[in-house]
């Protein structure tokens, strides 16, 4: 059975796409057949995996607009061994408006991905930085949500709205949805601010916070520039090891390594 996880936070720049890329590659390196879905009109996930969006015939937008006519496999492209991608481009920005008149519009993505159940071990969905219809579609198609949270107080302010939204989706549309965990990202080593925020997150949300911290590093930008995941670009870097540890946790092979 496929485990489908949305990576979401309505605040931009907190590491959602970085998490999808590195977690996806880490799972693939563990020989877990993984599909990543770019649900952000900015298409950063597609670009980050080195996919030339101008060279693809179909994107997730086409699947959402023609769910009964276009088979999902027509929009799946290989990224690397064990890792596939459904790409996105800026046409996706129109989808939230164009889906409004559709019946059961919140469930379109679920219907698109249903034929893939059992084919992949994991499906990871990169959500846009909003709580709009695209993110709701991702929540309705998923079993769990991972929330990357930048260790800054401003990032914490929007967390409660996101968690409330997850609860509402679970109650009204998708009873299978659970919070998989909160992932601390962009942690600045040695700063009191980051340490205090991390301590507060753990005090408030307890075991819903992963015992994994992704430290801020210029190496992530260097990996992005090379269109590669940190887990592939610099596999021994502490940032890569954090995502490798998260991948092991998802497949039930918890690591005892410290953060």
C-alpha positions in Angstrom: 0.0 0.0 0.0 1.3 3.4 -0.9 2.0 6.0 1.8 1.0 9.5 0.5 2.4 12.5 2.4 1.8 16.2 1.7 4.6 18.5 2.6 2.9 21.8 3.5 3.2 25.2 5.2 1.3 28.3 4.1 4.4 30.3 4.7 6.9 30.4 1.9 10.6 29.8 2.2 10.5 27.3 5.0 12.0 24.4 3.1 9.0 22.6 1.7 10.5 21.9 -1.7 13.9 21.2 -0.2 12.3 18.6 2.0 10.4 16.9 -0.9 13.5 16.7 -3.0 15.9 15.5 -0.3 13.4 13.1 1.3 12.4 11.8 -2.1 16.0 11.1 -3.1 16.8 9.6 0.3 13.9 7.2 0.0 14.9 6.3 -3.6 18.4 5.6 -2.4 16.9 3.2 0.0 15.3 1.5 -3.0 11.8 2.7 -2.1 9.8 3.4 -5.3 8.9 7.0 -4.8 6.8 9.6 -6.7 7.1 13.3 -6.1 4.2 15.6 -7.2 4.9 19.2 -7.9 1.7 21.0 -6.8 3.3 24.5 -6.7 2.8 26.8 -9.7 6.4 28.0 -9.3 7.6 24.6 -10.4 10.6 24.7 -8.1 10.4 20.9 -7.4 10.5 20.1 -11.1 13.5 22.5 -11.6 15.2 21.2 -8.6 15.2 17.7 -10.0 16.7 18.9 -13.2 13.5 18.5 -15.3 13.2 20.9 -18.3 9.5 21.8 -18.0 9.5 22.9 -21.7 10.4 19.4 -22.7 7.5 17.6 -21.0 4.2 17.0 -22.7 1.9 16.9 -19.7 1.9 18.4 -16.2 -0.2 18.1 -13.0 -2.3 20.9 -14.4 -3.4 18.7 -17.3 -4.3 15.9 -14.9 -6.4 18.1 -12.7 -8.2 19.6 -15.7 -8.8 16.4 -17.5 -8.9 13.7 -14.8 -11.3 11.4 -16.8 -9.4 11.7 -20.1 -5.7 11.8 -19.3 -4.2 8.7 -17.7 -1.9 9.7 -14.8 1.0 7.7 -16.2 1.1 10.2 -19.2 2.4 12.9 -16.8 4.9 10.8 -14.9 8.6 11.3 -15.8 11.7 9.5 -14.4 13.9 11.7 -12.3 16.4 9.0 -11.2 16.4 5.4 -10.2 13.4 4.6 -8.0 12.3 8.3 -8.2 9.6 9.7 -10.5 8.0 13.1 -10.9 4.7 14.7 -11.9 5.9 18.2 -12.9 4.2 21.6 -12.7 4.5 24.9 -14.5 2.9 28.3 -14.1 -0.3 27.1 -15.8 -1.1 25.5 -12.4 -1.8 29.0 -11.0 -5.1 29.0 -12.9 -6.2 25.6 -11.5 -7.7 27.0 -8.2 -10.1 29.2 -10.2 -10.9 26.6 -12.9 -11.6 23.9 -10.3 -14.2 26.0 -8.4 -17.2 25.0 -10.5 -16.3 21.3 -10.4 -18.2 18.8 -8.3 -16.2 17.4 -5.4 -13.4 19.8 -6.4 -11.5 19.0 -3.3 -11.1 15.4 -4.3 -9.8 15.8 -7.9 -6.1 15.0 -7.0 -7.2 12.0 -5.0 -8.9 10.6 -8.0 -5.9 11.3 -10.2 -3.5 9.4 -7.8 -5.8 6.5 -6.9 -4.6 4.3 -9.8 -1.1 4.5 -8.5 -2.0 3.0 -5.1 0.3 0.0 -4.5 2.6 0.9 -7.4 4.8 3.3 -5.3 6.0 2.9 -1.8 5.7 6.7 -1.2 4.1 9.6 -2.9 5.3 13.0 -1.7 3.3 16.1 -2.6 5.0 19.5 -2.7 2.2 22.0 -1.7 2.1 25.7 -2.6 2.6 28.3 0.1 -1.1 28.8 0.8 -4.1 27.0 2.3 -6.1 27.3 -1.0 -7.8 24.6 -3.1 -4.5 23.0 -4.3 -3.3 22.4 -0.7 -6.8 21.1 0.2 -6.6 18.7 -2.7 -3.2 17.5 -1.4 -4.6 16.9 2.1 -7.6 15.0 0.7 -5.2 12.8 -1.3 -2.8 12.1 1.5 -2.5 9.9 4.6 -0.2 12.3 6.4 1.2 15.8 6.4 4.8 16.8 7.2 5.1 20.5 8.2 8.6 22.0 7.6 8.9 24.8 10.1 11.6 27.4 10.0 13.0 27.9 13.5 11.8 31.6 13.8 8.9 33.0 15.8 7.3 34.5 12.7 7.1 31.0 11.2 5.4 29.7 14.3 2.6 32.3 14.1 1.0 30.6 11.1 1.5 27.0 12.4 -1.8 26.9 14.3 -3.9 27.8 11.3 -2.3 25.1 9.3 -2.9 22.5 12.0 -6.5 23.6 12.4 -6.9 23.2 8.7 -5.6 19.6 8.9 -8.2 18.9 11.6 -11.0 20.3 9.5 -10.0 18.3 6.4 -9.8 15.2 8.6 -13.3 15.8 10.0 -15.1 16.7 6.8 -13.3 15.2 3.8 -10.5 12.8 4.6 -10.7 10.8 7.9 -7.4 9.0 7.1 -5.4 12.3 7.3 -2.9 12.6 10.2 -0.1 15.0 11.1 3.0 12.9 10.4 5.2 15.4 12.1 6.7 18.9 12.3 10.2 19.2 10.9 12.5 21.9 12.2 14.3 23.5 9.3 16.8 26.3 8.7 18.2 25.9 12.2 21.0 28.4 12.9 23.6 26.7 15.1 24.7 28.7 18.1 21.9 31.3 18.0 19.7 31.8 21.0 16.7 32.6 18.9 16.7 29.3 16.9 17.3 27.3 20.1 14.4 29.0 21.9 12.0 28.5 19.1 12.9 24.8 18.8 12.4 24.4 22.5 9.0 26.0 22.4 7.9 24.0 19.4 8.9 20.8 21.3 7.2 22.0 24.5 3.9 22.8 22.7 3.7 19.9 20.2 5.6 17.2 22.0 6.2 14.0 20.0 4.6 15.5 16.9 8.0 17.3 16.4 10.5 15.0 14.7 13.7 14.4 16.7 15.5 15.7 13.5 16.8 19.2 12.8 17.7 20.5 9.4 20.5 23.0 9.9 20.8 26.1 7.7 23.7 25.7 5.3 24.9 27.3 2.0 25.4 23.8 0.8 21.7 23.5 0.1 21.9 26.5 -2.2 24.9 24.9 -3.9 23.0 21.7 -4.4 20.0 23.5 -5.8 22.2 25.4 -8.3 23.5 22.0 -9.5 19.8 20.7 -9.7 20.6 18.0 -7.2 19.5 16.9 -3.8 21.8 17.4 -0.9 21.4 13.7 -0.2 23.1 13.1 -3.6 25.3 16.2 -3.9 27.0 15.9 -0.5 25.7 12.7 1.2 27.9 13.1 4.3 26.8 16.6 5.1 24.7 17.0 8.2 21.8 18.3 6.1 21.8 15.2 4.0 22.0 13.0 7.1 19.0 14.7 8.5 16.9 13.8 5.5 18.3 10.3 5.4 17.3 10.0 9.1 13.8 11.2 8.3 13.5 8.7 5.4 14.6 5.9 7.8 11.9 7.0 10.3 9.2 6.9 7.6 10.1 3.4 6.6 10.4 2.2 10.3 14.2 2.1 10.5 14.7 4.8 13.2 18.3 5.9 13.6 19.9 6.6 16.9 22.2 9.3 15.4 22.0 12.6 17.2 20.9 15.8 15.4 
